[in-house]
Amino acid sequence: MPVRINPWESYLRGWFIAKDQTVGILVNGEFIPAAYGLPRPDVASHFSDADITNCGFHVKFCPPRKKSRIKLVAQSKSKKSVLAEIEYVPEPDPEAALFWPKDEVQRRLAELPYQPSISIVMSKNNPDRFLLDRCVQSIQKQHYPNWQLNTLDEAEGELIVMLDQHDELHPAALLELIRCLNAHSDCEVVYSDEDKLDVEDSRCDPIIKPDFDPEMLLAFNYIGRLAAFKRTTLEKLEEYSSEWDLLIRILDKVGPGGFQHIPKILYHRRIAVQPGPTHRAWEKTLTDHVIRTGKSAVVEPGIFEGSMRLKYVAPKEAQVAVFFNPEDDDFQLRTLRSVQNKRRQISLYPLSEFAAQRPSADVFVFINRPLESINHFFFEELTAQALRADCGLVTGVSNPNDNLPRSVDTISAGFFAVRREHVLNVGVAGPLDQLIERLLSNAKQRGLRILVTPYAVAQVMA
């Protein structure tokens, strides 16, 4: 039976033993020849005939839109013989609701005021001819017509899109970029979700990305492909060493508001072992960012392979006040006291006395759940993050496998850290859950980040 590769392609494969004949399929009256001569050692073993080992065939086709019959045909110079007939019933297109219907594209596109030219930049390095042809065909099938295929030096389009020589674009990829830019005219970079193509060209391993998160981008290049850049933005930048370096330089230049995410899979990456930047190149990328921005941070390897850490450093004189529930467990108290005064001045207070105490510490850490253990640099990491000028409040993780630094919309009152000035701005009255709601609201109003750092780990008691 035919196997669906994607919404616009299927394949059929099997085996066929004949001389001086080709095999293919008839779809809507059109004969589509199959690739013949593929290894089928199982068939040769069954017939005990090594001469028929390469009797396999594989044929790709655009499936009919309506219920129809597909004929498997053997063709010689003089005649065609029908070997089998298959009733084909189209499957519902799972992406139909995500994209404009193809027969409405021209009308709807005419209503968009901004229709820039797009330069698709594809570098070629000893390509596989078949896969390169597939790549080019995916460009030719684009619903948006105003594109050109260039090298980077030749690119003249208003938008620049980078495409690897064996990867493929979704037919609506360029159109979706234009739709996004018409809705967000001030953005400089647009990116989408992606998936992978296996050896059968079937789509697999979808990568669903978050909306733009500068914390995550500074850990690794999660943006990947598809990504489109305004040419005027690229022309303002110095040379860059990799796409990750390029993205970080754009972030430094235009800020987080210059990025937009399309939550649709528009790029299909070929599964292959592809050499990427080395650790030394990653380190230089982040070090250059620290120099450009003047951040008080050092660069270290990240938690997982392919990631880096921007380790913020708090002033040695920064003081920390920790508020906790003494009744939670004596073991927790011993855990907290074990780190007290080891690396900086840390004072412990009962959570119930927070409103009355109002210590003069620079950072307040609130612990509202019984903790079984904390990692070595728990308070150091929370303090350094909380003292960042762009941080509203910060929490860590309870699961060591939670390894992504990120920005979020909200956090729980389990444990978190915040600068003293933010607490005084919102007032200390009321229970902790009300305090955190005021802090979250204050952070959002002032454009401050609500952060999760995987480098502050606390095991919570069951």
C-alpha positions as CSV (number, residue, x, y, z in Angstrom):
1,M,0.0,0.0,0.0
2,P,1.2,3.6,-0.6
3,V,2.9,5.3,2.3
4,R,2.3,9.0,2.9
5,I,5.5,11.0,3.2
6,N,3.9,14.4,3.7
7,P,0.7,16.1,2.7
8,W,1.7,16.3,-1.0
9,E,3.8,13.2,-1.6
10,S,3.4,9.4,-1.1
11,Y,5.5,6.4,-2.1
12,L,5.0,2.8,-3.1
13,R,7.7,0.2,-3.0
14,G,7.9,-3.6,-3.6
15,W,9.7,-6.0,-5.9
16,F,9.3,-7.1,-9.5
17,I,11.1,-9.8,-11.5
18,A,11.2,-9.3,-15.3
19,K,13.6,-8.7,-18.2
20,D,13.6,-5.8,-20.6
21,Q,10.7,-4.1,-18.8
22,T,10.3,-1.1,-16.5
23,V,7.9,-0.9,-13.7
24,G,5.9,2.1,-12.6
25,I,2.4,3.3,-11.6
26,L,-0.5,5.0,-13.4
27,V,-2.0,7.9,-11.4
28,N,-4.8,9.8,-13.0
29,G,-3.7,8.5,-16.4
30,E,0.0,9.6,-16.0
31,F,2.7,6.9,-16.0
32,I,5.3,7.5,-13.3
33,P,8.4,5.2,-13.6
34,A,9.8,3.7,-10.5
35,A,13.5,3.5,-9.4
36,Y,14.3,-0.1,-10.1
37,G,17.3,-2.3,-9.0
38,L,17.1,-1.8,-5.2
39,P,18.4,-4.6,-3.0
40,R,15.9,-7.2,-1.9
41,P,17.9,-10.1,-0.5
42,D,14.8,-11.5,1.1
43,V,13.3,-12.1,-2.3
44,A,16.5,-13.7,-3.6
45,S,16.6,-15.9,-0.6
46,H,13.0,-17.0,-1.0
47,F,13.5,-18.0,-4.6
48,S,17.0,-19.3,-4.0
49,D,18.2,-17.2,-6.9
50,A,21.1,-14.7,-6.2
51,D,20.6,-13.2,-9.7
52,I,17.4,-11.5,-8.6
53,T,18.8,-9.8,-5.5
54,N,18.3,-6.3,-6.9
55,C,14.7,-6.6,-7.9
56,G,13.3,-3.9,-5.6
57,F,11.5,-0.8,-6.8
58,H,10.5,2.5,-5.2
59,V,8.3,5.2,-6.8
60,K,7.2,8.6,-5.4
61,F,4.0,10.3,-6.6
62,C,1.6,13.2,-5.8
63,P,-1.4,11.4,-4.4
64,P,-4.8,12.0,-6.0
65,R,-7.1,14.4,-4.2
66,K,-10.1,12.2,-4.7
67,K,-10.7,8.5,-4.2
68,S,-9.3,6.6,-7.2
69,R,-7.4,3.5,-8.4
70,I,-3.7,3.4,-8.8
71,K,-2.3,0.8,-11.2
72,L,1.0,-0.9,-10.9
73,V,2.2,-1.3,-14.4
74,A,5.0,-3.2,-16.2
75,Q,6.1,-1.5,-19.4
76,S,8.0,-2.9,-22.4
77,K,8.7,-1.3,-25.7
78,S,5.5,-2.7,-27.2
79,K,3.0,-2.8,-24.4
80,K,1.9,-2.1,-20.8
81,S,0.7,-4.8,-18.5
82,V,-1.3,-4.0,-15.3
83,L,0.2,-6.1,-12.5
84,A,-2.1,-4.8,-9.7
85,E,-4.7,-2.2,-8.9
86,I,-4.8,-0.4,-5.6
87,E,-7.8,1.6,-4.3
88,Y,-6.4,4.9,-3.0
89,V,-8.5,6.8,-0.4
90,P,-7.0,10.2,0.4
91,E,-6.2,10.8,4.0
92,P,-7.3,14.1,5.6
93,D,-4.5,16.7,5.4
94,P,-3.5,17.4,9.1
95,E,-2.0,20.7,8.0
96,A,-5.0,22.0,6.0
97,A,-6.2,24.3,8.8
98,L,-2.7,25.9,9.1
99,F,-2.2,27.2,5.6
100,W,-4.1,29.1,3.0
101,P,-5.8,26.8,0.4
102,K,-3.6,26.7,-2.7
103,D,-6.5,27.9,-4.9
104,E,-6.9,31.0,-2.7
105,V,-3.2,32.0,-2.4
106,Q,-3.2,34.4,-5.4
107,R,-6.3,36.3,-4.2
108,R,-5.2,36.5,-0.6
109,L,-1.6,37.4,-1.5
110,A,-2.8,40.4,-3.5
111,E,-4.3,41.8,-0.3
112,L,-0.9,42.0,1.4
113,P,0.8,45.4,1.1
114,Y,4.3,44.1,1.8
115,Q,5.6,41.6,-0.8
116,P,9.4,41.8,-0.7
117,S,11.8,39.9,-2.9
118,I,13.5,36.9,-1.2
119,S,17.0,35.7,-1.8
120,I,17.4,32.0,-1.0
121,V,21.0,31.4,-0.2
122,M,22.2,27.8,-0.7
123,S,25.8,26.9,-0.4
124,K,26.9,23.8,-2.4
125,N,29.6,21.4,-1.2
126,N,29.9,18.1,-3.0
127,P,26.1,17.6,-3.0
128,D,24.2,14.4,-3.6
129,R,22.6,15.1,-7.0
130,F,19.3,13.4,-6.2
131,L,18.9,15.2,-2.8
132,L,20.0,18.5,-4.4
133,D,17.3,18.1,-7.0
134,R,14.8,17.5,-4.2
135,C,15.9,20.6,-2.5
136,V,15.6,22.8,-5.7
137,Q,12.2,21.3,-6.4
138,S,11.0,22.3,-3.0
139,I,12.0,25.9,-3.8
140,Q,10.2,25.7,-7.2
141,K,7.0,24.6,-5.5
142,Q,6.8,27.7,-3.3
143,H,3.4,29.4,-3.2
144,Y,5.1,32.8,-2.9
145,P,6.6,33.6,-6.3
146,N,8.9,36.5,-5.6
147,W,12.1,34.6,-4.9
148,Q,15.6,34.1,-6.4
149,L,18.3,31.5,-5.7
150,N,21.7,33.1,-4.9
151,T,25.0,32.8,-3.1
152,L,25.3,35.1,-0.1
153,D,27.6,37.5,-2.0
154,E,25.0,37.8,-4.8
155,A,21.9,38.2,-2.6
156,E,19.9,41.2,-3.5
157,G,16.5,40.3,-2.1
158,E,15.0,42.3,0.8
159,L,14.9,39.1,2.8
160,I,17.6,36.5,3.1
161,V,16.8,32.9,3.7
162,M,19.5,30.2,4.2
163,L,18.9,26.7,3.0
164,D,21.2,23.7,3.2
165,Q,21.8,21.8,-0.1
166,H,20.0,18.6,1.0
167,D,17.2,20.1,3.0
168,E,13.7,21.1,1.8
169,L,11.2,23.9,2.3
170,H,7.5,23.4,3.0
171,P,5.6,24.7,-0.1
172,A,4.1,27.5,2.1
173,A,7.4,28.4,3.8
174,L,8.1,31.7,2.0
175,L,4.4,32.7,2.0
176,E,4.2,32.3,5.8
177,L,7.3,34.5,6.2
178,I,5.5,37.2,4.2
179,R,2.3,36.8,6.2
180,C,4.3,37.2,9.4
181,L,6.2,40.3,8.2
182,N,2.9,42.0,7.2
183,A,1.6,41.4,10.7
184,H,4.9,42.5,12.4
185,S,6.6,45.1,10.1
186,D,9.2,46.0,12.8
187,C,10.8,42.6,13.2
188,E,14.2,41.8,11.7
189,V,14.3,38.0,12.1
190,V,11.5,35.5,11.5
191,Y,11.9,31.8,12.4
192,S,9.7,28.7,12.3
193,D,9.5,25.2,13.7
194,E,11.2,22.4,11.8
195,D,11.3,18.6,11.4
196,K,13.6,16.0,9.8
197,L,13.6,13.9,6.6
198,D,14.6,10.2,6.9
199,V,16.0,8.0,4.2
200,E,12.5,7.5,2.8
201,D,11.9,11.3,2.7
202,S,9.3,10.8,5.4
203,R,9.0,13.6,7.9
204,C,9.9,12.8,11.5
205,D,11.3,14.3,14.8
206,P,9.4,17.6,14.8
207,I,11.1,20.4,16.7
208,I,8.5,22.7,18.2
209,K,10.3,25.9,19.3
210,P,9.2,28.5,21.8
211,D,8.5,32.1,21.0
212,F,11.7,34.2,21.1
213,D,13.7,33.7,24.3
214,P,17.0,35.5,24.6
215,E,18.0,33.3,27.6
216,M,17.7,30.2,25.5
217,L,19.4,31.7,22.5
218,L,22.5,32.6,24.6
219,A,22.7,28.9,25.6
220,F,22.5,27.3,22.1
221,N,21.1,28.1,18.7
222,Y,17.6,26.8,19.2
223,I,16.3,29.0,16.3
224,G,17.9,26.8,13.7
225,R,15.9,26.8,10.4
226,L,13.8,28.2,8.8
227,A,15.1,31.7,9.6
228,A,14.7,34.8,7.4
229,F,16.8,38.0,7.9
230,K,16.2,41.5,6.6
231,R,19.1,42.3,4.3
232,T,19.4,45.8,5.7
233,T,20.0,44.3,9.1
234,L,22.7,42.0,7.9
235,E,24.4,44.9,6.1
236,K,24.7,46.8,9.4
237,L,26.6,44.0,11.2
238,E,30.2,43.1,11.3
239,E,31.4,39.8,10.0
240,Y,30.0,36.8,11.8
241,S,31.4,33.3,12.3
242,S,28.3,31.2,12.3
243,E,24.5,31.5,12.2
244,W,24.4,31.4,16.0
245,D,26.9,34.3,16.1
246,L,24.8,36.2,13.6
247,L,21.6,35.7,15.7
248,I,23.3,36.9,18.9
249,R,24.8,40.0,17.1
250,I,21.3,40.8,15.8
251,L,20.0,40.4,19.4
252,D,22.6,42.8,20.7
253,K,21.7,45.3,18.0
254,V,17.9,45.3,17.9
255,G,16.8,43.6,21.2
256,P,14.3,40.8,21.7
257,G,11.5,42.7,20.0
258,G,13.2,42.2,16.6
259,F,12.4,38.5,16.5
260,Q,9.2,36.7,15.6
261,H,8.3,33.0,15.7
262,I,6.0,31.2,13.3
263,P,4.6,28.2,15.2
264,K,4.4,26.0,12.1
265,I,6.9,23.5,10.6
266,L,8.2,25.2,7.5
267,Y,11.7,23.5,7.2
268,H,12.6,19.9,6.7
269,R,16.2,19.1,7.6
270,R,17.9,16.0,6.1
271,I,19.0,13.5,8.7
272,A,22.8,13.4,8.4
273,V,26.0,13.9,10.4
274,Q,26.9,17.5,9.7
275,P,30.0,19.1,11.1
276,G,29.1,22.1,13.2
277,P,31.0,24.9,15.0
278,T,33.6,23.7,17.6
279,H,33.5,24.4,21.3
280,R,36.2,27.0,20.8
281,A,34.0,28.8,18.2
282,W,31.0,28.7,20.6
283,E,33.1,30.1,23.4
284,K,34.3,33.0,21.2
285,T,30.8,33.7,20.1
286,L,29.6,34.2,23.7
287,T,32.8,35.9,24.8
288,D,32.3,38.5,22.0
289,H,28.7,39.0,23.2
290,V,29.9,39.6,26.8
291,I,32.5,42.2,25.6
292,R,29.9,44.0,23.4
293,T,27.3,44.2,26.1
294,G,29.5,44.7,29.1
295,K,27.9,42.0,31.1
296,S,29.4,40.8,34.4
297,A,29.6,37.2,33.3
298,V,32.1,34.5,32.2
299,V,31.6,31.8,29.6
300,E,31.6,28.1,30.5
301,P,30.4,24.8,28.8
302,G,26.7,24.2,29.2
303,I,24.9,21.3,30.8
304,F,24.2,19.4,27.6
305,E,26.3,18.7,24.4
306,G,26.2,21.7,22.1
307,S,25.3,24.2,24.7
308,M,27.2,27.0,26.5
309,R,26.7,28.8,29.8
310,L,26.7,32.5,30.4
311,K,27.6,32.5,34.1
312,Y,26.7,35.8,35.7
313,V,28.9,36.9,38.6
314,A,27.5,38.7,41.6
315,P,29.7,41.3,43.5
316,K,31.5,39.7,46.5
317,E,29.9,42.2,48.9
318,A,26.3,41.4,47.9
319,Q,24.3,40.2,50.9
320,V,21.6,37.6,50.8
321,A,18.6,37.1,53.1
322,V,16.9,33.6,53.0
323,F,13.4,33.3,54.3
324,F,12.1,29.7,55.0
325,N,9.7,27.7,57.1
326,P,11.6,26.4,60.2
327,E,8.9,23.9,60.9
328,D,9.3,22.2,57.5
329,D,12.2,19.9,58.6
330,D,15.3,20.0,60.7
331,F,17.3,18.5,57.8
332,Q,16.4,21.5,55.6
333,L,17.7,23.8,58.3
334,R,21.0,21.9,58.5
335,T,21.2,22.0,54.7
336,L,20.7,25.8,54.6
337,R,23.2,26.4,57.5
338,S,25.8,24.2,55.7
339,V,26.2,26.9,53.0
340,Q,25.7,29.9,55.3
341,N,28.7,32.3,55.2
342,K,30.8,29.9,52.9
343,R,30.8,32.1,49.8
344,R,29.1,35.3,50.9
345,Q,27.0,36.7,53.8
346,I,23.8,34.7,53.9
347,S,21.3,35.4,56.8
348,L,18.5,33.0,57.6
349,Y,15.0,34.2,58.8
350,P,11.7,32.6,59.4
351,L,9.3,33.2,56.6
352,S,6.6,34.3,59.0
353,E,8.8,37.3,60.1
354,F,9.5,38.6,56.6
355,A,7.2,41.7,56.9
356,A,8.6,42.6,60.3
357,Q,12.3,42.0,59.6
358,R,12.9,43.8,56.3
359,P,16.6,43.1,56.3
360,S,19.0,45.3,54.4
361,A,20.2,42.4,52.2
362,D,20.6,43.0,48.4
363,V,18.8,39.8,47.4
364,F,15.8,38.0,49.1
365,V,15.5,34.3,48.6
366,F,12.1,32.8,49.5
367,I,11.9,29.0,50.2
368,N,8.3,27.9,50.7
369,R,8.7,24.1,50.3
370,P,10.8,21.7,52.3
371,L,14.1,21.1,50.5
372,E,16.0,17.9,50.8
373,S,19.2,19.2,49.1
374,I,20.6,22.0,47.1
375,N,23.5,22.1,44.7
376,H,26.8,23.8,45.7
377,F,26.2,27.1,43.9
378,F,22.4,27.3,44.6
379,F,22.4,30.7,46.4
380,E,25.3,32.0,44.3
381,E,23.5,31.4,41.1
382,L,20.2,32.8,42.3
383,T,21.9,35.9,43.6
384,A,23.8,36.6,40.4
385,Q,20.7,36.2,38.3
386,A,18.5,38.3,40.6
387,L,21.1,41.2,40.5
388,R,20.9,41.4,36.7
389,A,19.4,44.8,35.7
390,D,16.9,43.0,33.4
391,C,15.7,40.4,36.0
392,G,12.4,40.8,37.8
393,L,12.7,37.5,39.7
394,V,14.3,34.1,39.2
395,T,13.8,30.5,40.2
396,G,15.8,27.3,39.8
397,V,14.7,23.8,39.0
398,S,13.8,20.7,41.0
399,N,14.5,18.2,38.3
400,P,18.2,17.9,37.4
401,N,17.1,16.9,33.8
402,D,15.5,20.2,33.4
403,N,18.5,21.8,31.7
404,L,17.2,24.8,29.6
405,P,17.7,28.4,30.8
406,R,14.7,30.3,29.8
407,S,12.3,33.2,30.3
408,V,8.7,32.4,31.5
409,D,5.5,34.2,32.2
410,T,5.0,32.9,35.8
411,I,6.7,30.9,38.5
412,S,5.4,29.2,41.7
413,A,6.1,30.3,45.2
414,G,8.1,27.1,45.9
415,F,11.5,29.0,45.9
416,F,12.6,32.1,44.1
417,A,15.0,35.1,44.4
418,V,14.4,38.8,43.9
419,R,16.2,42.1,44.4
420,R,15.3,43.9,47.5
421,E,14.2,47.0,45.6
422,H,11.6,45.1,43.7
423,V,10.1,43.8,46.9
424,L,10.0,47.3,48.4
425,N,8.3,48.6,45.3
426,V,5.4,46.3,45.6
427,G,5.0,46.2,49.4
428,V,5.6,43.5,51.9
429,A,2.1,43.1,53.3
430,G,0.1,39.9,52.9
431,P,1.0,36.2,52.4
432,L,3.7,35.0,50.1
433,D,1.3,34.0,47.2
434,Q,0.1,37.6,47.1
435,L,3.6,38.9,47.2
436,I,4.7,36.8,44.2
437,E,1.7,37.9,42.2
438,R,2.6,41.5,42.8
439,L,6.2,40.8,41.9
440,L,5.2,39.1,38.7
441,S,2.9,41.9,37.7
442,N,5.7,44.5,38.5
443,A,8.2,42.6,36.4
444,K,5.8,42.5,33.4
445,Q,4.9,46.2,33.7
446,R,8.6,47.2,33.8
447,G,9.7,44.8,31.0
448,L,11.8,42.7,33.3
449,R,12.5,39.0,32.7
450,I,11.1,36.2,34.8
451,L,13.8,33.6,34.7
452,V,14.4,29.9,35.2
453,T,18.0,28.8,35.7
454,P,19.0,25.2,35.5
455,Y,22.2,26.0,37.5
456,A,20.3,26.4,40.8
457,V,19.0,22.9,41.6
458,A,16.9,22.1,44.7
459,Q,15.5,18.6,45.5
460,V,12.1,18.9,47.1
461,M,11.1,16.5,49.8
462,A,8.3,14.1,48.9
